[in-house]
């Protein structure tokens, strides 16, 4: 991946979210989320669903940690927007992917708001 080919939305220690500069018109608004050894190419609606799935996985992990001794290497299943795919992640990874998706959704919403308000920024 060449950095000139993407518009970075945000990144953290866990991954990066970006949009491709050159892609098919039907995929123009999709977001590429890359973390660990995985890339997800999602619509904003799918990203919102993924964020909800992350919230559910984190709630399950937190309630489980409250009931038992916390094991940092314990893995929890996170469902992708596609129900046939899930990821096994520990607490730290779940927090990392949550941070990445929430920031991405916030920045996409902010960008949409600024365009709607006809505010120019660089």
Buried (B, 14 or more C-beta within 10 A) or exposed (E): EEEEEBEEBBBBEBBBBBBBEEBEEEEEEBBBBBBEEEEBBBEBEBBBBBBEBBBEBBEBBBEBBEEEEEEEEBBBEBBBBEEEEBBEBBBEBBBBBBBBBBBBBEEBEEEEEEEEEEEEEE
